[in-house]
Amino acid sequence: MAQKSLKETDFAPQVGLFRIRPEIAERWWTPVISLEYQTHSAHNIAATACGLGVVIGCGMTLVLSCGWSYIGVFGVYITMIALYHMLEYLCVALYNPTRVELESFMFDPDGANLYPIAMAISLIEYVVECSIYPGNGSGPGLVSAVGLFLAIGGQALRTLAMVTAKSSFNHVIADRHESDHKLITHGIYKYERHPSYVGFFLWAVGLQLMLKNPLTVCAFVLALGYFFTRRVNFEERTLKLLFGQEYDRYMQQTPTYIPSF
């Protein structure tokens, strides 16, 4: 009896991975990363996670060796960014595995490269400021500490929201009612309708405040406020269609603190 052959496009839904390795993996010169990086294969996931781990290690090394200095703050910054991407993928993989994909690392959430460009601009501003004002105070100071506190709190809030929602959380707004899609009103969602958005806002603005970047702090507040205003309006219209009066009652009982413009 002939054995049924599996194609590279065959998925194991329970883990979101390919059932078999791509054909290229049988060659003696198997690359560490697929030639097509978008392929959600085990070695691409491992390579991405390894890269993020290296960034976290480098960042912590800078923090431990330089302390609470401008170089140490840079170490905290890259550590927080790498940790954010690691947690984004990990939460989806653990609690919503049928929808996990390589894009779940959220390196380019809008598909237009605006996020990596914004982060690069913030680093450029930080380097320029440190070059122009090398003796600006005795160190990062209270403002940077407040920014770090906001960033850590924002990350904790976003991760808690994803863990609470479990399979009902998705990086893409659902346009139809799935069997595992429920309206989450307990836990952190009892106090805030969109905790993951508030968490990301605090994380992103907090990091810029930690770097003491006045231009990017203002730009992030305005840009994220505008973005989340549009996204929340669209998402809540969709949720009303999916859950009807149940979501109307939830809106009346639970506020949202995301800035709107």
SEVOPA-364084 format. One record per residue: residue in three letters; z, y, x of N, C-alpha, C in turn; residue number from 1. Coordinates in pm, whole numbers, plus 50000, padded with zeros to 5 digits. Each point is the difference from the previous one (the first is absolute). Layout:
<kolfis>
   type    n_c3    n_c2    n_c1   ca_c3   ca_c2   ca_c1    c_c3    c_c2    c_c1   seq
    ala       Z       Y       X       Z       Y       X       Z       Y       X   NUM
...
</kolfis>
This chain:
<kolfis>
   type    n_c3    n_c2    n_c1   ca_c3   ca_c2   ca_c1    c_c3    c_c2    c_c1   seq
    met   50000   49880   50086   50000   50120   49914   50000   50123   50088     1
    ala   49905   50086   49977   49987   50119   50084   50116   50095   49976     2
    gln   50053   50053   50110   50111   50094   49989   49947   50137   49960     3
    lys   50065   50059   49902   49959   50131   49953   50029   50104   50106     4
    ser   49900   50078   50035   50017   50101   50105   50057   50128   49940     5
    leu   50088   50063   50076   50060   50126   49957   49934   50114   50074     6
    lys   49976   50107   49928   49940   50118   50061   50109   50097   50044     7
    glu   49960   50094   50081   50098   50097   50049   50055   50086   49888     8
    thr   49928   50007   49889   50043   50084   49890   50098   49929   49907     9
    asp   50030   49872   50026   50098   49928   49919   50140   50046   50037    10
    phe   50079   50039   49898   50132   50052   50027   50109   49905   49953    11
    ala   50114   50009   50063   50121   49936   49950   50080   50109   49930    12
    pro   49993   50008   49867   50059   50114   49928   50148   50018   50026    13
    gln   50072   49891   50025   50143   50014   50014   50041   50078   50125    14
    val   49914   50007   50099   50032   50076   50120   49896   50104   50033    15
    gly   49889   50001   49931   49897   50100   50024   49926   49981   50131    16
    leu   50003   49878   50057   49932   49973   50127   49884   49904   49977    17
    phe   49911   49994   50098   49890   49903   49994   50056   49859   50012    18
    arg   49942   49907   49925   50043   49861   50006   49967   49937   50135    19
    ile   49886   50039   50057   49962   49947   50130   49966   50116   50091    20
    arg   50003   49973   50130   49965   50105   50095   49851   50030   49994    21
    pro   49961   50125   50028   49858   50029   50007   49931   49912   50103    22
    glu   49872   49978   49983   49925   49912   50090   50010   50046   50144    23
    ile   50012   50131   50021   50005   50054   50136   50125   49953   50073    24
    ala   50106   49962   49924   50125   49959   50062   49990   49864   50068    25
    glu   49890   49925   49977   49984   49870   50063   49937   50011   50139    26
    arg   49955   50117   50035   49935   50017   50130   50104   50018   50111    27
    trp   49962   49962   50120   50095   50007   50111   50039   50143   50036    28
    trp   49912   50096   49964   50030   50139   50036   50056   50077   49881    29
    thr   50074   49929   49912   50054   50062   49879   50066   50134   50031    30
    pro   49958   50108   49935   50060   50132   50025   50138   50010   49937    31
    val   50080   50092   50051   50132   50022   49942   49989   50058   49861    32
    ile   49902   50088   49979   49978   50065   49871   49859   49970   49954    33
    ser   49983   49980   49869   49866   49973   49947   49906   50113   50033    34
    leu   49871   49967   50017   49901   50104   50022   49997   50094   49880    35
    glu   50030   49946   49882   50011   50084   49881   50149   50013   49969    36
    tyr   50058   50112   50040   50145   50013   49993   50052   49994   49856    37
    gln   49916   50041   49902   50045   50001   49862   50034   49861   49947    38
    thr   49956   49895   50068   50030   49865   49957   50151   49977   50000    39
    his   50054   49958   49885   50144   49979   49988   50033   49860   50051    40
    ser   49992   49984   50130   50027   49871   50062   50134   50004   50072    41
    ala   50052   49882   50030   50132   49992   50061   50004   50070   50135    42
    his   49892   49985   50082   50005   50062   50132   49986   50151   49993    43
    asn   49931   50053   49899   49993   50145   49984   50135   50056   49956    44
    ile   50069   49928   49913   50133   50042   49957   50095   49998   50120    45
    ala   49994   49893   50077   50088   49986   50116   49972   50109   50103    46
    ala   49872   50027   50025   49964   50103   50098   50048   50138   49956    47
    thr   49985   50029   49870   50044   50130   49948   50152   50012   50009    48
    ala   50071   49895   49958   50146   50003   50006   50048   50010   50145    49
    cys   49931   49932   50090   50036   50008   50142   49982   50142   50052    50
    gly   49889   50063   49963   49976   50138   50042   50108   50094   49950    51
    leu   50039   49983   49873   50107   50083   49945   50132   49974   50071    52
    gly   50024   49873   50034   50122   49966   50073   50003   50065   50138    53
    val   49885   50004   50066   49992   50065   50132   50030   50148   49987    54
    val   49947   50064   49896   50025   50144   49978   50149   50023   49976    55
    ile   50063   49915   49917   50143   50014   49974   50079   49982   50130    56
    gly   49960   49902   50082   50068   49978   50127   49987   50119   50094    57
    cys   49880   50057   50007   49979   50118   50086   50081   50118   49949    58
    gly   50000   50018   49868   50075   50111   49943   50148   49988   50027    59
    met   50057   49881   49981   50142   49980   50025   50034   50015   50147    60
    thr   49907   49960   50087   50022   50019   50144   50012   50148   50034    61
    leu   49913   50082   49941   50008   50145   50022   50131   50057   49949    62
    val   50044   49952   49883   50124   50049   49942   50120   49964   50089    63
    leu   50005   49875   50045   50114   49955   50079   50001   50062   50140    64
    ser   49882   50028   50054   49993   50054   50137   50012   50152   50003    65
    cys   49953   50066   49893   49998   50147   50000   50103   50062   49907    66
    gly   50060   49918   49913   50101   50054   49910   49941   50094   49896    67
    trp   50088   50086   49947   49958   50095   49895   49936   50122   50066    68
    ser   49883   49977   50055   49921   50105   50065   49865   50007   49931    69
    tyr   49914   50089   50047   49868   50012   49938   49917   49874   50020    70
    ile   50013   49935   50114   49931   49874   50023   50063   49891   49914    71
    gly   50134   50002   49990   50068   49904   49915   49960   50013   49854    72
    val   49982   50123   49953   49956   50024   49862   49861   49942   49978    73
    phe   49914   50014   50100   49867   49938   49991   50013   49849   49986    74
    gly   50093   49940   50075   50023   49858   49989   50046   49960   49860    75
    val   50090   50080   49941   50044   49974   49863   49883   50011   49904    76
    tyr   49915   50098   50023   49886   50026   49911   49906   49879   49995    77
    ile   49959   49949   50115   49905   49888   49999   50069   49872   49952    78
    thr   50132   49988   50023   50073   49885   49949   50003   50000   49849    79
    met   50029   50116   49941   50007   50012   49854   49864   49973   49935    80
    ile   49893   50047   50064   49867   49977   49944   49964   49852   50004    81
    ala   50023   49937   50115   49968   49857   50012   50085   49916   49904    82
    leu   50127   50036   49985   50089   49928   49909   49953   50013   49855    83
    tyr   49953   50119   49964   49948   50023   49865   49884   49904   49970    84
    his   49904   49991   50090   49884   49913   49977   50041   49853   49997    85
    met   50094   49963   50084   50047   49862   50001   50065   49965   49867    86
    leu   50085   50088   49949   50070   49974   49874   49907   50001   49880    87
    glu   49895   50083   50004   49905   50002   49890   49935   49863   49983    88
    tyr   49955   49944   50110   49936   49868   49993   50101   49892   49965    89
    leu   50115   50005   50063   50100   49895   49982   50047   49991   49855    90
    cys   50024   50115   49936   50047   50000   49862   49895   49941   49905    91
    val   49873   50034   50020   49895   49944   49915   49986   49851   50026    92
    ala   50005   49960   50127   49985   49858   50034   50113   49916   49942    93
    leu   50120   50054   49996   50115   49924   49951   50008   49997   49848    94
    tyr   49970   50114   49936   50026   50011   49856   49875   50005   49914    95
    asn   49885   50020   50059   49875   50001   49923   49890   49934   50082    96
    pro   50020   49874   50043   49911   49937   50098   49857   49979   49952    97
    thr   49979   49991   49869   49863   49978   49953   49913   50123   50016    98
    arg   50061   50115   50026   49923   50123   50014   50008   50059   50140    99
    val   50062   49927   50092   50011   50052   50136   49865   49992   50069   100
    glu   49969   50101   50080   49877   50006   50077   50025   50080   50126   101
    leu   49904   50003   50088   50021   50071   50127   50025   50149   49975   102
    glu   49940   50054   49894   50020   50141   49966   50143   50028   49956   103
    ser   50079   49895   49975   50139   50020   49959   50084   50061   50111   104
    phe   49950   50001   50123   50067   50072   50108   49994   50151   49978   105
    met   49908   50045   49916   49989   50140   49959   49971   50096   50116   106
    phe   49907   49960   50086   49959   50091   50107   49909   50111   49948   107
    asp   49929   49972   49892   49909   50099   49942   50009   49990   49848   108
    pro   50111   50048   49941   50025   49977   49857   49897   50060   49906   109
    asp   49938   50113   50037   49904   50063   49910   49856   49961   50030   110
    gly   49978   49925   50108   49866   49958   50035   49914   50108   50061   111
    ala   50057   50117   50023   49924   50112   50056   50055   50046   50135   112
    asn   50091   49921   50058   50060   50029   50131   50084   50128   50001   113
    leu   50041   50048   49883   50079   50123   49996   50140   49978   50058   114
    tyr   50057   49883   49973   50135   49971   50052   50003   49996   50153   115
    pro   49915   49921   50067   50005   50000   50147   49965   50136   50060   116
    ile   49911   50073   49936   49965   50135   50049   50121   50092   49991   117
    ala   50072   49993   49887   50118   50085   49982   50107   49968   50104   118
    met   50021   49872   50027   50100   49961   50099   49959   50044   50140   119
    ala   49872   49991   50030   49951   50044   50131   50019   50151   50015   120
    ile   49970   50075   49896   50018   50146   50004   50146   50037   50022   121
    ser   50090   49925   49935   50143   50030   50016   50044   49977   50145   122
    leu   49946   49897   50064   50034   49976   50140   49944   50108   50091   123
    ile   49879   50045   49969   49940   50109   50079   50085   50125   49990   124
    glu   50045   50032   49878   50085   50119   49983   50129   49985   50080   125
    tyr   50057   49880   49998   50125   49976   50072   49981   50018   50151   126
    val   49892   49944   50053   49974   50012   50144   49976   50146   50039   127
    val   49924   50072   49918   49971   50142   50028   50129   50081   49998   128
    glu   50085   49977   49901   50125   50074   49991   50091   49971   50119   129
    cys   50007   49873   50040   50084   49964   50115   49945   50061   50129   130
    ser   49868   50017   50007   49938   50058   50120   50022   50151   50005   131
    ile   49991   50065   49885   50015   50146   49996   50146   50040   50009   132
    tyr   50088   49922   49933   50143   50033   50000   50080   49884   50060   133
    pro   49984   49976   50130   50070   49885   50062   50152   50017   50000   134
    gly   50049   50121   49996   50143   50024   50001   50053   50045   49867   135
    asn   49937   49955   49893   50039   50041   49865   50132   49934   49961   136
    gly   50111   50067   50034   50131   49943   49971   50036   49892   50101   137
    ser   50113   49935   49977   50046   49897   50093   49946   49862   49965   138
    gly   49930   49987   49891   49947   49872   49956   49950   50009   49858   139
    pro   49967   49887   49942   49947   50000   49864   50091   50069   49899   140
    gly   50131   49978   50009   50095   50073   49919   50019   49948   49858   141
    leu   50065   50084   49918   50040   49962   49865   49880   49979   49908   142
    val   49898   50084   50013   49882   49988   49914   49935   49863   50016   143
    ser   49986   49955   50123   49941   49869   50025   50088   49889   49945   144
    ala   50131   50017   50009   50092   49899   49948   49989   49990   49848   145
    val   49988   50115   49933   49982   50000   49855   49869   49933   49963   146
    gly   49894   50029   50076   49870   49937   49974   50007   49849   50016   147
    leu   50069   49953   50104   50014   49856   50022   50077   49936   49884   148
    phe   50105   50067   49953   50078   49950   49887   49913   49987   49875   149
    leu   49917   50100   49974   49910   49995   49884   49898   49887   50014   150
    ala   49946   49983   50122   49900   49896   50023   50059   49861   49981   151
    ile   50120   49977   50053   50065   49870   49983   50032   49975   49853   152
    gly   50051   50103   49933   50030   49986   49858   49875   49975   49918   153
    gly   49892   50068   50033   49874   49979   49929   49945   49861   50020   154
    gln   50008   49950   50123   49954   49863   50027   50083   49899   49924   155
    ala   50132   50019   50000   50088   49908   49928   49970   50003   49850   156
    leu   49975   50119   49946   49972   50012   49858   49868   49933   49963   157
    arg   49898   50018   50081   49870   49939   49972   50008   49847   50009   158
    thr   50064   49951   50104   50012   49854   50016   50082   49940   49886   159
    leu   50108   50069   49960   50081   49952   49889   49919   49995   49871   160
    ala   49914   50101   49979   49915   50002   49880   49904   49881   49999   161
    met   49941   49969   50114   49907   49887   50009   50071   49868   49978   162
    val   50119   49985   50057   50076   49876   49985   50046   49984   49855   163
    thr   50041   50109   49936   50046   49994   49861   49887   49963   49906   164
    ala   49882   50061   50020   49887   49975   49911   49937   49863   50024   165
    lys   50011   49948   50122   49944   49869   50036   49851   49992   49965   166
    ser   49959   49903   49919   49858   49980   49972   49940   50110   49914   167
    ser   50085   50084   49940   49948   50111   49919   49960   50120   50085   168
    phe   50034   49995   50130   49959   50109   50090   49863   49968   50059   169
    asn   49914   50101   50001   49868   49984   50057   49958   50133   50061   170
    his   49936   49994   50115   49951   50124   50062   49886   50062   49920   171
    val   49934   49919   49918   49890   50049   49915   50049   50005   49856   172
    ile   49979   50112   49933   50044   50013   49861   49926   49901   49912   173
    ala   50075   49919   49927   49941   49898   49913   49935   50065   49878   174
    asp   49881   49953   49964   49932   50053   49882   49997   49899   49886   175
    arg   50069   49886   50019   50011   49900   49894   50134   49928   50015   176
    his   50046   49941   49892   50130   49936   49998   49989   49857   50053   177
    glu   50059   49977   50118   50003   49866   50057   50122   49924   49948   178
    ser   49995   49868   50010   50109   49918   49947   50133   50026   50070   179
    asp   49993   50038   50129   50123   50024   50076   50034   50148   50011   180
    his   49932   50083   49922   50021   50144   50005   50100   50040   49892   181
    lys   50119   50043   50042   50105   50040   49907   50040   50145   50026   182
    leu   50051   50063   49895   50051   50135   50015   50141   49991   50059   183
    ile   50017   50051   50120   50129   49991   50070   50084   50122   49965   184
    thr   50115   49977   49942   50088   50111   49959   50142   49982   50054   185
    his   50024   49898   50082   50134   49977   50053   50006   50042   50147   186
    gly   50119   49987   50058   50015   50035   50141   49971   50147   50025   187
    ile   49929   50027   50106   49968   50138   50035   49910   50066   49896   188
    tyr   49924   49918   49926   49912   50053   49897   50077   50051   49878   189
    lys   50128   49973   49994   50083   50052   49893   50028   50149   50020   190
    tyr   49985   50048   50123   50032   50138   50034   49878   50083   50037   191
    glu   49890   49935   50032   49878   50070   50044   49879   49917   49959   192
    arg   49903   50064   49932   49884   49925   49951   49907   49958   50113   193
    his   49995   50078   50106   49906   49972   50109   50072   50005   50135   194
    pro   50094   49908   50021   50078   50005   50125   49917   49977   50126   195
    ser   49893   49921   49991   49919   49976   50120   49928   50128   50042   196
    tyr   49959   50082   49903   49932   50126   50033   50099   50100   50059   197
    val   50118   50009   49937   50103   50090   50053   50039   49957   50141   198
    gly   50010   49868   50020   50035   49950   50133   49896   50036   50104   199
    phe   49872   49984   49966   49895   50034   50096   50000   50150   50028   200
    phe   50021   50081   49897   50003   50146   50018   50112   50038   50097   201
    leu   50121   49946   49979   50112   50032   50089   49974   49949   50141   202
    trp   49941   49881   50011   49970   49943   50131   49901   50087   50077   203
    ala   49889   50035   49935   49895   50076   50068   50046   50141   50037   204
    val   50061   50070   49905   50047   50137   50027   50117   49997   50099   205
    gly   50087   49900   49986   50113   49988   50092   49956   49982   50145   206
    leu   49897   49921   50022   49950   49980   50136   49947   50130   50060   207
    gln   49931   50079   49919   49949   50127   50050   50113   50099   50027   208
    leu   50103   49994   49915   50117   50085   50023   50072   49956   50127   209
    met   50004   49870   50026   50063   49950   50122   49927   50053   50123   210
    leu   49867   50007   49992   49921   50055   50111   50006   50152   50007   211
    lys   50059   50061   49899   50007   50147   49987   49859   50061   50004   212
    asn   49913   49942   49916   49863   50048   49986   49989   50087   49875   213
    pro   50009   50131   50012   49998   50085   49880   49868   49993   49924   214
    leu   49889   49989   50071   49870   49998   49933   49979   49871   49923   215
    thr   50029   49887   50064   49977   49874   49931   50106   49972   49893   216
    val   50121   50055   50015   50098   49987   49893   49947   50064   49873   217
    cys   49951   50123   50012   49944   50071   49883   49876   49927   49947   218
    ala   49914   49956   50092   49876   49933   49959   50032   49868   49929   219
    phe   50097   49923   50051   50035   49873   49938   50061   50021   49862   220
    val   50087   50099   49986   50062   50027   49869   49892   50033   49897   221
    leu   49907   50087   50036   49895   50040   49907   49903   49885   49971   222
    ala   49955   49933   50107   49901   49893   49983   50058   49882   49923   223
    leu   50121   49958   50035   50061   49886   49931   50038   50037   49857   224
    gly   50046   50123   49981   50031   50043   49864   49878   49997   49911   225
    tyr   49888   50048   50053   49875   49998   49923   49952   49857   49976   226
    phe   50007   49917   50104   49955   49862   49988   50083   49923   49897   227
    phe   50132   50011   50010   50085   49923   49910   49996   50055   49858   228
    thr   49974   50129   49984   49983   50054   49865   49884   49932   49930   229
    arg   49887   49990   50068   49883   49935   49942   50024   49851   49979   230
    arg   50061   49934   50099   50020   49856   49990   50100   49965   49890   231
    val   50110   50076   49992   50101   49973   49898   49943   50022   49860   232
    asn   49924   50107   49982   49940   50026   49870   49908   49887   49957   233
    phe   49917   49953   50094   49908   49890   49970   50077   49870   49974   234
    glu   50099   49973   50085   50076   49876   49986   50077   49996   49869   235
    glu   50058   50113   49961   50079   50000   49877   49912   49991   49876   236
    arg   49881   50055   50005   49907   49980   49889   49964   49852   49988   237
    thr   49979   49936   50115   49968   49857   50000   50116   49916   49949   238
    leu   50123   50032   50043   50117   49925   49957   50026   50017   49850   239
    lys   49968   50115   49947   50014   50020   49856   49904   49909   49924   240
    leu   49881   49984   50054   49903   49912   49936   50044   49853   50009   241
    leu   50062   49964   50112   50039   49861   50022   50128   49963   49925   242
    phe   50097   50094   49998   50131   49967   49944   50035   50078   49874   243
    gly   49920   50097   49962   50019   50071   49874   50133   50071   49988   244
    gln   50067   49982   49886   50125   50070   49972   50111   49964   50097   245
    glu   49992   49881   50056   50101   49959   50099   50002   50096   50118   246
    tyr   49881   50040   50046   49996   50094   50112   50035   50142   49955   247
    asp   49966   50036   49877   50039   50132   49948   50152   50014   49999   248
    arg   50068   49896   49955   50147   50004   50000   50055   50007   50142   249
    tyr   49936   49927   50091   50044   50002   50140   49984   50140   50059   250
    met   49892   50068   49970   49977   50136   50050   50105   50096   49948   251
    gln   50042   49982   49876   50100   50088   49941   50138   49978   50061   252
    gln   50028   49879   50042   50131   49966   50053   50013   50022   50149   253
    thr   49888   49988   50073   50004   50002   50146   49912   50112   50056   254
    pro   50056   50087   50081   49921   50110   50058   49924   49956   50124   255
    thr   49921   50091   50053   49937   49981   50131   50020   50128   50079   256
    tyr   50029   49984   50127   50029   50114   50086   49889   50027   50102   257
    ile   49885   49935   49980   49890   50025   50091   49948   50142   49977   258
    pro   49983   50081   50105   49947   50136   49981   49863   49997   49938   259
    ser   49974   50089   49907   49871   50004   49933   49941   50140   50012   260
    phe   49867   50004   50010   49929   50127   50013   49884   50001   49902   261
</kolfis>
